[in-house]
C-alpha cells in the first residue's frame, strides 16, 4: 500500500490558498486541461523595436503595420484574388481606420456595398490572425461594445450553407443601423492586437524627434510590452526624478536640436524662467557657438531675434550643466572621471583649455556667470532658474505618468524566450574580459553590475526625497547617461564641452567600448549569453544604441548571427549616416527575421495615397519545428501552474485539503 503523503506547513498553506481559486477536484482538473491545451498552441509573435527617438509618426505606422505582418497576412489571403492597389487600400484601412473611412465615405459611389465587402474581408483577416490563440484570449481582446458581434462573426463561417443567412443578416443589420464604420474600426483594432502578441522596446524612446510623449501614450495603451532603458530614457527618468543635472541636460539637448515641442506642448513645462534669465545675463555675450540646429523648413520659420534667444538659452543652460556635472564629479571620485572637470582648466588670458596633456584653443570664453577662482559654483540667479525648471519637471503630471510606466515596464536588460535584450553594451576591456566597476563600495562586472545599476537607478525615483539614497540614485543615473564605459552609453567620454567650445574636431572623439569590436566574435557572444544564463542554438543578443551604417555595407547581424543590432536609424538625424530608417525584428513560431525600413513618407501620404513604409524582410534563422507555447517562458510558467494544480488534486484526493462545493 502506497504511504500517505505528508505536507509541510508551508506547502499546506499554499495549497489552501490555491484551493480558494479552485475549490473542487473538477475546478482544478478543468484548469489543468485548459493549461495543457494552451501550451500546445504556437508561440505568439514578438515584435522588437529600438531607438525610436521621438519619431512618433514612423513609430505609430510601424506599430500599426506590425513591421509588415499585417501586409503579409493580406498577401497570404488575397494575393491571387485582389489587386495590389486593393490590398494596399485594405492595409491602410487597418492601420488608420478612422481617417481612411472618412476619405472613402467622400469618394465611394456605393458605400453600403463597400461596407459589406470590406467587413467580409476584415473578418476573414481577423480570423486568420486569431487562429493560433484560444477563443478565451481572443474574447478578452475584443472591444467591449462589439465583443459579442465580432465573436459571432469570427466563429460563423459564411461559406457554411447552414450559417450563411445568419452571417449575412448580421452584416446587413450592422450596415442598416449605421454601425458599419464603428464595427470596422473595432475589427481593425483586433487585427492589430492579434497580429503581435508581445512587443519589446530596446531603448531610446526620447530625444531628437518631436514628440516622444505621443509614443509613450501609445505604449501605455499597448496590450503587452517591455522596455529596456536607453541612455536617452535614463536622461528623462533622471530629470523627472528631480536631478538638476539631468534637467539641464534634457534642456540643453532639446534646445540644441530645436526640439522643444515635447517639453512645452507635450509635457506643459514652461521655459520662461530660462528665457528671461538668458536674455538678461547673456544679452551682450557671443553666442555663435551655441546656435540652434535648424533643418529644412524650420530655418524659415524663425526670425533672427528667435534664433538669438535660442542661442542665449542654449548657452545659459549649458554653462549651468557644466557646473552641475562638476558637482557630481567632485562628489563621486569613484566614477573615475576627474579628467572631465574642465571649467577649472580654462586659461582665460590665452583662451585655451588643457585636456589631458593637450592644450586646445577655445572659440568662446565669454562666460559671465563663471568665477575662474570658483568655476563650479552656481550664481544665485542660476540656482533659482534650475530650481524652477526642476520643479516644473517634477510637477508635470503627464511626464510623471510616463516615467512611472518606464520604471514599471522597464529595466536595463531583459531575458525573454532565450534572447538577451539590452540597449547599449556589456562593458568589456580591450583583451575581451568583462570590465569591472567599483561603485557603491564593491567591485562588480557583467550581469552583477547591471543588476546593481538597475537597483540603484530605481532609488532615484522611489526612495524618500532628500535621502542620501535618492541623491546617490540620481547621481548614478547621470553616470549611466554620460559615465565612462557606462553600459548604456558605451564610450570613454561624452565630449559636450569640446563640441561646443573647441573647433578642433580631433577633441570631439568619443571612443567606443571594446564590446563593439568583440561582438563580431561568435565565441564572445556565446560567452556573454552564458554570463546571463543563456545557452543554445536559438539564443541571441538583441541590441540597440549604435546605428548600423547600412549604406557602407555594415550588417545588423554580428557574431555569426548570435547578435542582432536593430538600431538602423528611426531618427531622421541619423538616416544620412545609416542609409535607412530603422531595423525591426519579428520572432514568430517558425522563424526570426529582420526587417529594414525606408524613410516614412508621412502620415498624410500613407492615408491619402496608401503609401506604406517600403520594407524588406530577411529570415536569418528558421526553427526546426514550429515553437509551441510550452517551449517559451510563459509556457514554463503555465507548466509550473499545472504542476501546482496537480499537487492540489493529490491533496484533495488524500484529504489533506478539503473540497468546497458551496459555490456549485
N, C-alpha and C positions, 0 to 999 in steps of 0.2 A: 504494500500500500504506500502511495506517494505521501511523504510527510507534509503536513500543513505548513504553508509558507508563513514566515514571521516577518513583520514590518517594523522598521524603526519609527519612533515618534515623528520624526521629520517627514518620512515617507507617508505615514498615515495622515498627517496634517495636510500635505499637498494633495493627496488623493481625495480627501474630503472636500477640499476647496474645488477640485476639478469636478467632483460629483454635484456641486451646485449648478454647474452648467449642463452636465449630462447626468441627470438623476436616476436613470434606469439603464439596464443592460441594453434595451432596444435603442435608446438615445445614443449611447456610446458606440454601439455597433453600427448604427446608421452613419455616424460621423467618420468612423474608420473607413467604411466603404466609400464615402464621399472623398476623403483624403487620398485614398489609393487611386481612385478614378482620376482625380486632378493630377496626380504625379505621373500618370501615363499620357497626359496631353503634351503636345510640342511646346518647347520653351518659347516664351514671348520674345518679341523683337526689342532689342535695346538700341537706342539712338544716342550717339556721342557727339557733342559739340564743344568747341573751345574758342577762347579769345574773341568774344563777340564784340567787346569794346563799344558798347552803346549804339551799335548799328541796328536799330530796332526794326526797320523795315525789312532788311535782308533776313534778320533773325526770325521774325514772325512768318515770313514766307517759307523759310526752310522748316520752321515748326509746323506750319500748315501742310506743307507738301511731304513732311516726314522724310526729307532728303531723297525724294523721288519714289518712296514706297507707294504713295497713292497713285502716281502715274504708272508705276509698274503693275499695280492691280488693274488699272483701267486697260492697259495693253493686254494683260492676261485674259481679260473678259471680252474685249471689243476690238482687238487688232484686226480681225477679219470681217467685222460687221459694221464698224464705224470709221469714218474718215479721220485723219489726224486732226483736222480742224474741229470736228465734233468732240473728239477725245480731249483736245486742249480746252475747249469751252467747258466741258464737264469737269475737268480738273480745276479750272479757275473757280467754277461754282462751288466746289468742295472747299477750296482754300478760302474764298471770300464770299460766302453765300448771300449775305445781306446786300452788299454792293453790287454783285453780279445780278441778282434778282431785280434790282431797281433798273438796271440797264436793259435787261431782257424784256421787262414789262413795257418799256418805252418802244422797243423795236419789233417785238413779236406780233405777227398778224393773227395768230390763233393761239392765244395764251393758254386756254384750257387744254388743248391738245398737247402743247409743250409741257404743261404740268404733268399730264398723265404719263407721257413717255418718260419724262425725267424722273418721276417718282419710281417708276418701274426699274429704271437703271440704277438709281441710288440705292434702292432696297437690295438689288442684286449685288452691288458692290459691298454694301454693309453686311450682307450675308456671307460674302467671301472673307472679308477681314475679320469677322466674328467667329469663323468656323473652328478656330483652334482654342476657343475659350469655352468654359462651362456656361450653360444657359444662365445660371445664377450670377456669374460675373458680368455677363452682358447686360442682364436686367439692372444690376447695380449701376451700370454706366449710362443708362438711358435717362434723358431729361424727364423730370417728374411729370410734366404736363402731357407728355406724349408717350410715356413708358408703355402703357397698355397697347396703344395702337401700333407702335413700332415693333413690339414683341410679337403681336399677332401677324403683322406683315412679314417679319423675318421667318416665322415658322409656318406660314401658309403659302405654299408654292402655287403660283398662278398656273403653272403647266399641269398641275394635278386637276383633272377634269372635275372631280368632286368638289374641289375648293375654288375653282376658277371664278364662279359667280360671286362667291363670298369675298375673294380678294378684290375683284373689280368693283364691287359695291363699296368697299371701304375707300378705295381710291376716289371713286365718283363722289361719294359723300364729302370727303375732305375738300375736293375742288368746289363742290356746290356751296359749301358754307364758308368759302373764302379762307380756309385754313392751310391751303397748299404752300404758300410761302413760309409760314411758320414751321410746318412739318418738314419742308425741305431743309431749312436751317438746322432743325433738330437732328435730322438724319446725317447731314454733313458733319455735325459735331461728333456724332457717334462713330462715323467712319474714321475721322482723325484720331479719336480716342482709342479705337481698336487697332489701328494700323501700327501703333507703337505702344508697347507695354510699359517701358521704363526709359527715362531719359537721364543721361549724365552730362553735366556741365563741367568741363575740365578747366575751369578757371577763367578769370578776367571778363567779367560782365561789364565792368565800369571803365570810364575814361575814353578819350579820343572821339568816339561817336557822340551824337547829340543827345540821346535820351535813354540812358541806362534804366531810368525809373520805369519806363514803359515795359522794358524787358522783365524787370523784377515783378511788375504787376502780373504779367502773363505767367511767370513761373509760380507765383503764389496760387494761381488758379489751375496749374497743371496737375494731372492726376497722380503722377509718380515720378519723382525727380530727386537726384542727389547732386551736390555741388562740391567740387574740390577748389578750395580757395586759391585764387591767383594773386599775384603781387598787387594788382590794382584793386582787387576786392579787399585785401588786407588794409590797404590805404584808407578806403572809405569806412571800413569797420573801425579803424582806429580813430578817425575823425568823429564818427558817431559816438564812440566811447568817451570822448572828451579830451583826446590828445591834441594839444595846441599845435604841436609839431606837424601832425598829420593833417589837421585842418589847414595849416599854412601850405602844406604840400599839395593837397587837393586843389586849393585856390590857385596856387602858382601854376600848376599843370593846366587847369581849366582856362585860366586867363591866357596863358601862352598859346594854347591851341584854339582860342576863341570858342570855347565850349561851355558857356555859362548858362545855356538854356536849362540844362538838367539841374543846376543849382537854384536858379531863380524861379523858373517856371515849374520844373519837376518837383522840387523839394521846398519851394517857398522861402528860400534863405535870402535875405536882403544883404547886398554888398555895399549899401550906402556908407556904413562906418569906414570901410576901406577906401571908397572913392573920395570921401571928404578929406580923410587923412592924407591920401596920396596927393590930392590937388593942392593941399596946403603946404605939405612938407617937401614935396618933390617938384614944385612948380618951376623952380629955376635950375633944375638938375638936367644933366644929359641922360636921356633915357633911350638912346638909339639902340643899345644892345638888348633892350627889353621889348622891342617892337613885337606885337602880336602876330602870329601866323594867320594870314588871311588867304584863302584859296578861292579860285573861280569867281562866282558872282558875289561872294562875301565882300571882296575888296571894294566893290562899287556901292555897297550899302552903308559904308561908314565914312563919315566926314573926317577931315584931318583933326578936328577937335576930339572926336570919339577915339580915334587912333592914339592921340596923345594921352588922353585919360587912361586908356587901357594899358599903355606902356608904363605910365606912372604907377598905376595899381600893381602891375606886374613887378616892377622894381621894388615897390614898397613891401609887398608880401614876400618877395624873395629874400630881401635883407632880413626880415623878421625870421624867415625859415632858416637862414644860415646861422643866426644867433641861437635859435631853439635847438637845432641839430647839435650845435656846440655844447649846449647844456647836457644833452644825452651822452655825448662822447666823454665829457668830463665826469659825468656821474657813473659811467659804466666802462672803465678801462678794460673789463673782461671781454668787451665786444672786439677788442683788438683793432681799433680804427682811429687811434690817436693821430695818424698821419692825415686824417681828413679834417683836422682842426686847422682851417686855413685863414680865417679872418685875422688871426694874430701873426700870420706870416707875410702880411702885406707891408711893403715899403712904399709909403705914400709919396715920399720925395722922388723916388726913382720910377714910381708907377709900375712896380713889379711885385711878384709873389714867388716865394720859394716853395716848391712842391717836391719833397724828397731831396734829391741832390741837384735839382734843376731850377733855374730861375726863368720865369716867364714874364713877358710884358703884359700888363693889364690894359685893356681898352677903356676901362672905366674905373675910377677910384673916387667918384663923387657920391659919397655915402654920408649924408648929413646927420644920420642918427647913430653912426658908429663912432665910438670913442676909441682911438687907437690904443690908449692905455688900458681900456676895459672893453674890448670889442664885442663880447658875448652878452653884455647886459642890455636888456630892452629899455628903451626910454619909457617914461610913464604913459605917453601917448600910444606907443606901440603895444604896451601891456594892455591898455584899455581896448584897443582895436581888436587884438587877437582874442581877448576875453569875450567881447561882444559876439564875435564871429563863432567862437566855440560854443557859446550858449545857444546860438541860433541852430547850429548843427544838432545839439542835444535836444532841442525843443521841436525839431521838425518831426511831427508825428508820422508822416509817410516814410521818411528816411529811417526812423527808428523801427518801424514795422518791417521794412525791407532788411535791415541789418539783423533783427531778431530771426528772420527767416534764414538768412545766410548762416547764422550760428546754429540754428536747429537742423538744417538740412545739409550742412557743410562740414568740412574738415580739411586737413592738409593732404590726406590721401584716402583712397577707398579701395578695398579688396572686394571684388564683386564677380561672381561666376568665373573665378580663375584668372581674372585680369587685375593688374595693379594700376590704379589711376592716380596721377598727380600732375600738378601744373608745371612746376619748374624742373628740379633735378634732385637726385640723391647726391649731395656733395661728395666729391672724390679728390684724392691727391693725384699728382702727375703720374705716380707709379702705380695707380689703379687701386689704391686702398681707400676704404671709407674714411672721409675726413672727420676728425674729432673736433668738438666744440666744448670748451669749459665755460659754461654759463650756468648760473644758479647753484654754484658750489660743487658741481660734479661734471666729470668729463663723459660725454655721450657721442654716439655716432650712429649713422644709419637709421633703422627703424626706431631705436630707442630715442634718438634725438628728435625725430619727427613727432613721436608721441609726446615727448616733453614740450615741444614747441606748440603743439595744438592745445595742450592743457593750459599752458601759460597764456596763449592768445585768448582763451576764454576768460581768464581772470580779468582782462582789460575791460570786459563788458559786464561781467556778472558779479565780481567782487564788490565789496562795500565802497561807495565813493569816498575818496580821501584816504583810503587804506594804502599801506605800503605795497600790498599785494596787487592792488589795482594799478597803482602807479608803475610798478615794475612790468605788469602786463602791457600797459600802453607803451612803455619804453621798448619792450620786446617786439611789439607789433612794428615799431619803427625799424628795429633790427631786421625783421623779416622783410620789410619793404626795401631797405637800402643797405643792409649789412653785408659785410664781406663774405661771399660764398653762402649767403642765406639760401635755404632750399627752394624758395620761390623767386628769388632774384637771380642767383646763379652766376654772379660776376664778382670781380675782386673789388670793384668800387663803382659808385654812381657819380658821374662827373658833371653834375649840375653846375657847380661853381665854375668849372673850366669852360663849359659850353656858353655860359652867359658872359664871361668876362675875358676869356683868352681867345685870341684869333687863331693861334697855332693849333690846328686840329689834331696834331700828334698827342696833345694833352687830353683829348677827349676819349681816348681809347678805354673801353671797359672790357677787360679780358674775361672771357667766359671760363667757367669752372671746367676742370678736366673731364667731368662727366660727359660733356658734349663732344669729346673725342672718343672716350671709352665706349659710348653707347653704340658705336658702329661694330663692336666686337660681340658676336653671338654668345661667347662664353661669359663675357662680363654681364650681359643682360640676364643670362641664366643665374649667375651668382647674385645679382640684385633681386631677382624674383625669389630666390631661396631665402634671402635676408628677411623677406616678408612672408615666408612660409608657403610659397607657391612653387610648384614643380610639375612639369608635364608638357606634352606637345601642344596643347591648346591654351597655354598660359602666356600672357603678353603684358608688356608695359605700354600704357596709353598715356601720351604726354602732350602737353600744350606748350605755350610760352614763347618759343622761338620760331618765327615764320620760316616755312620751308621755301627756299628760293627755287621754285619750280622752273622759272624761265632760264635759270642757269644749269638746269639738268639735275637738280637735287631731288632725291626721292624721299617721300614721307616714311618709307619703310627702312628701319635701321636694324642692325644686329641680326641680319639674316631673316628679317620678318618677325623677330621677337619683340620689337619695339616699334610703335607707330606714333608719329608726330602728327597731330591733327590741327595745328595752327597753320593755316595756309593763307591767311590774310582777310578775315572778315572786315577788319578795319580798312577803310579806304586809304588812309595814310600809308599803310604797309603794302598796298596792292602793286605799287610800282616796283617794289623790291621782290615780292613773292611771285608776281606774274599771274596770279589767280585771285579768287575772292573767298577762299576758305576750303578746308577739308572737313568732312564729317565722316562718321563711321557708323555702319549698320551691322549688328550682330544678331542674326536670327537662328532658327533651329537647324538650318542647313549650311550656313557659311558666314564668314566675316568678309565684308567688303568695304573698301574706302571709296568715298565719293568726292570728286573735286568739282568745285563750283566756279563758274564765271561770274563776273560782277552782275549784281541785280539791276535790272533795267528800271526799277522803281515800282511802287505800289500801283500808281495810276496806269502805267503801261501794262502791268500784269492784269489788271481788271478790265481795262478798255480793249486791249489787243490780245488777251490771252497769252501774254508773254511770260513764260516760266524762266527760272534760272537755268541756263544751259549747264548741264552736269554730265559728268562721265563717271561710270562706276566700274571698279576693278575688284573682282573676287581674288583675294590673296590667300584664303585658307578655306578649304571645304571640309566638312565633318565626314567621318567615315560612315556614320549613320545619323539619322535625324535626332537631335538632342531633345530629350524629354525633360519635363519639369523635375522629375526625380533626380536628375543629374546636376541641378542647379542649387544655389544657396537656399532659395525658397523651398526647393524640394527637400533639402536636408532638414529644414525647419518643420516642414509638414510631416516628414518621417518621424521626427522626434515627437511631434504631437500624437501621431498614430501609435507610437510605442507607449506613450504615457496612457493613452486610452485603452490599450491592450492590458496594461498593468491595472487600470481601473476595472476592466472586465474581470480579471482574475480576483481582484479584491471583492467584487460583488459576489462572485461565484463561491468564494471561500467564506463569505460572511464578515470579512474584516471591515468592509464598508457596507452599510445598509442602503438598499434602493429606496427611492422616494417616489411613489406613484401618485402623489396627490395632484400633480398638475395634469394628469392624463384625462 
